[in-house]
Amino acid sequence: MIIGGMVLDIHATPSIPANPRTTTLGKANYVLGGVARNVAECMSKLGAKPYMISALGLDMEIYCWNTGNLLAYL
C-alpha cells in the first residue's frame, strides 16, 4: 500500500526569450506526477499490483486526472 501525493506537474516552455515582469507566450504541458504516484508506476512496471491512497481536490487537476486515463499509468 502506498499513501502519498499525486500531483499534476506543469512544464512551461516560452516560445520566445522571456523578459522579467512581462507576459511571454509559450506552451504548457501537463504531466502526471507526485512521489506516491511515481512509486506506484515503478512498482507496476516491475510486475507488482500497487494499491495507492491519495487525496484529490475539486479543481482543474482532478479533471486532468480523470480524463487522462489514470488507470493506464498504474
Secondary structure, DSSP 8 states (H G I E B T S, - for coil): -EE---EEEEEEEESS---TTS---EEEEEEEE-HHHHHHHHHHHTT----EE----SSHHHHHHHHTTGGGG-
